[in-house]
Amino acid sequence: MTTTPDQRPDEATLDFLGSAFAPEWREPALGHEAVAAWESENKVTLPEPYRTFVAEISNGCSLGPAEDGGLQPLGWLPASWPDLGLRQPGEPFPLEASWPWEDDESVDPEEDPRIDAVYTQGSIVLGSEDGQSFWVLVTTGPRRGEVWMVSDVGAGPVPGDDAWGFEQWVQRWHSGDGWWD
């Protein structure tokens, strides 16, 4: 578990993140005290620049990534999120590489506890895509700070092994280039 905040993002990063989300669609920022309280309760320190973004710029935005409902407020879940138990963002994220469990013959998707762990441990949910795919920001472990896609068929870093961080994910959405181009 990371207990000390990463270095504060530079002003250019914060200016970009602020400009990517129209003020009229933003939820109010939480403030650093509320973010620290959430982190303490969840036994995790959020990766930068997301941490400063929710503290100073916006705690979610209904217009923005992800396409289905925008950026979720900290700790919120999309309506289509599967009920697999308590979210534990401070527990170790269980993967270090992509895992397409639909292709893994040793896996029973209805019974494998590793799949539940991918959904419940070591990440926060940024939003949903097409109802059954979810953008998560990894909060613990060697892939901390990366954006991953988790769906009913598997999980992996986006767009591949050289995963985007929160800023790159927002840039990709904001530029209109599409997620997979």
C-alpha positions as CSV (number, residue, x, y, z in Angstrom):
1,M,0.0,0.0,0.0
2,T,1.2,3.5,-0.8
3,T,0.8,5.8,2.1
4,T,2.5,8.9,1.0
5,P,1.1,11.0,-1.8
6,D,3.0,11.2,-5.1
7,Q,4.5,14.5,-6.0
8,R,1.9,17.1,-6.8
9,P,1.3,17.5,-10.6
10,D,2.8,20.5,-12.3
11,E,0.5,23.4,-13.1
12,A,0.4,22.5,-16.9
13,T,-1.1,19.1,-16.0
14,L,-3.7,20.7,-13.7
15,D,-4.5,23.4,-16.3
16,F,-5.1,20.7,-18.9
17,L,-7.3,18.6,-16.6
18,G,-9.3,21.7,-15.7
19,S,-9.8,22.7,-19.3
20,A,-10.8,19.2,-20.4
21,F,-14.0,19.3,-18.2
22,A,-16.5,22.0,-18.8
23,P,-17.2,23.8,-15.5
24,E,-21.0,23.6,-15.9
25,W,-20.8,19.7,-16.0
26,R,-18.3,19.3,-13.1
27,E,-19.2,18.1,-9.6
28,P,-17.6,20.3,-6.9
29,A,-14.1,19.3,-5.9
30,L,-13.8,17.5,-2.6
31,G,-10.9,19.5,-1.1
32,H,-7.7,17.9,0.3
33,E,-9.1,17.2,3.7
34,A,-12.1,15.2,2.4
35,V,-9.7,13.3,0.0
36,A,-7.4,12.5,2.9
37,A,-10.4,11.3,5.0
38,W,-11.6,9.0,2.1
39,E,-8.0,7.7,1.7
40,S,-7.7,7.0,5.4
41,E,-11.1,5.2,5.5
42,N,-10.1,3.1,2.4
43,K,-6.5,2.5,3.4
44,V,-5.0,3.8,0.2
45,T,-3.4,6.9,-1.2
46,L,-4.8,7.9,-4.6
47,P,-2.3,8.2,-7.5
48,E,-1.5,11.7,-8.9
49,P,-2.7,13.6,-10.9
50,Y,-6.1,12.0,-10.1
51,R,-5.7,12.8,-6.3
52,T,-5.3,16.5,-6.9
53,F,-7.9,16.5,-9.6
54,V,-10.7,15.4,-7.3
55,A,-9.4,17.6,-4.4
56,E,-9.0,20.8,-6.4
57,I,-10.8,20.6,-9.8
58,S,-13.8,18.2,-9.9
59,N,-15.1,15.2,-8.1
60,G,-16.6,13.6,-11.3
61,C,-18.2,15.1,-14.3
62,S,-21.3,14.0,-16.1
63,L,-19.9,15.0,-19.5
64,G,-16.5,13.3,-20.2
65,P,-14.9,10.0,-20.1
66,A,-16.2,7.4,-19.8
67,E,-18.9,7.6,-22.5
68,D,-21.7,6.1,-20.3
69,G,-22.3,8.8,-17.7
70,G,-19.0,10.5,-17.6
71,L,-16.4,10.4,-14.9
72,Q,-17.7,8.8,-11.7
73,P,-17.2,10.8,-8.4
74,L,-14.7,9.2,-6.1
75,G,-15.9,6.0,-4.6
76,W,-19.1,5.9,-6.7
77,L,-20.0,2.9,-9.0
78,P,-21.9,2.9,-12.3
79,A,-25.4,1.5,-12.1
80,S,-24.3,-1.6,-14.2
81,W,-21.4,-2.4,-11.8
82,P,-21.7,-6.1,-10.8
83,D,-22.4,-6.7,-7.1
84,L,-19.4,-8.8,-6.1
85,G,-18.9,-7.5,-2.6
86,L,-17.3,-4.7,-0.7
87,R,-14.8,-2.5,-2.7
88,Q,-11.3,-2.5,-1.2
89,P,-9.2,0.1,-3.0
90,G,-6.3,-0.4,-0.5
91,E,-5.9,-4.1,-1.0
92,P,-3.4,-5.3,-3.6
93,F,-4.6,-5.2,-7.2
94,P,-4.5,-8.8,-8.2
95,L,-3.0,-8.5,-11.8
96,E,0.3,-7.4,-13.3
97,A,-0.6,-8.2,-16.9
98,S,-3.7,-8.6,-19.0
99,W,-5.9,-11.6,-18.2
100,P,-8.6,-12.5,-20.8
101,W,-10.3,-15.0,-18.6
102,E,-12.9,-15.9,-21.3
103,D,-10.0,-17.6,-23.1
104,D,-8.5,-19.3,-20.0
105,E,-9.8,-22.9,-20.0
106,S,-8.8,-23.3,-16.3
107,V,-11.3,-20.6,-15.2
108,D,-15.0,-21.0,-14.3
109,P,-16.1,-17.3,-14.6
110,E,-19.0,-18.0,-12.2
111,E,-16.8,-19.4,-9.4
112,D,-13.2,-18.0,-9.7
113,P,-12.4,-15.7,-6.8
114,R,-9.6,-14.1,-8.8
115,I,-12.2,-12.5,-11.1
116,D,-14.1,-11.0,-8.1
117,A,-10.8,-9.7,-6.8
118,V,-10.1,-7.9,-10.1
119,Y,-13.5,-6.1,-9.6
120,T,-13.1,-5.4,-5.9
121,Q,-9.4,-4.9,-5.0
122,G,-6.8,-2.3,-5.6
123,S,-8.6,0.2,-7.9
124,I,-11.2,2.9,-8.1
125,V,-13.9,3.0,-10.8
126,L,-13.6,5.9,-13.3
127,G,-16.7,5.0,-15.3
128,S,-18.4,2.5,-17.6
129,E,-18.3,1.9,-21.4
130,D,-21.1,0.1,-23.1
131,G,-22.7,-1.0,-19.8
132,Q,-20.5,-4.0,-19.1
133,S,-17.0,-2.6,-19.5
134,F,-15.5,-0.4,-16.8
135,W,-12.5,2.0,-16.7
136,V,-10.6,1.6,-13.4
137,L,-7.6,3.4,-12.0
138,V,-5.2,1.0,-10.3
139,T,-4.4,2.3,-6.8
140,T,-2.0,-0.4,-5.5
141,G,0.8,-2.6,-6.6
142,P,3.2,-2.4,-9.5
143,R,0.6,-1.2,-12.0
144,R,-0.5,1.7,-9.6
145,G,-1.6,4.8,-11.5
146,E,-2.6,3.0,-14.7
147,V,-6.0,2.9,-16.3
148,W,-7.3,-0.6,-17.0
149,M,-10.5,-1.9,-18.7
150,V,-12.4,-4.6,-16.7
151,S,-15.2,-6.4,-18.4
152,D,-17.1,-9.7,-18.2
153,V,-14.5,-11.3,-20.5
154,G,-11.2,-10.1,-18.9
155,A,-9.1,-7.2,-17.7
156,G,-6.1,-5.4,-19.0
157,P,-4.2,-2.1,-19.1
158,V,-5.3,0.4,-21.7
159,P,-4.3,0.7,-24.5
160,G,-1.9,-2.2,-23.9
161,D,1.2,-3.0,-21.8
162,D,2.3,0.7,-21.9
163,A,-0.9,1.7,-20.1
164,W,-2.1,5.3,-19.8
165,G,-2.2,7.2,-16.6
166,F,-5.2,9.3,-15.7
167,E,-3.9,12.4,-17.6
168,Q,-3.2,10.4,-20.8
169,W,-6.7,8.7,-20.5
170,V,-8.3,12.2,-20.3
171,Q,-6.2,13.5,-23.1
172,R,-7.2,10.6,-25.4
173,W,-10.9,11.3,-24.7
174,H,-10.5,15.0,-24.9
175,S,-8.7,14.9,-28.3
176,G,-11.6,12.8,-29.8
177,D,-9.2,10.3,-31.3
178,G,-11.2,7.3,-29.8
179,W,-10.0,4.9,-27.3
180,W,-8.6,2.2,-29.5
181,D,-7.1,4.1,-32.5
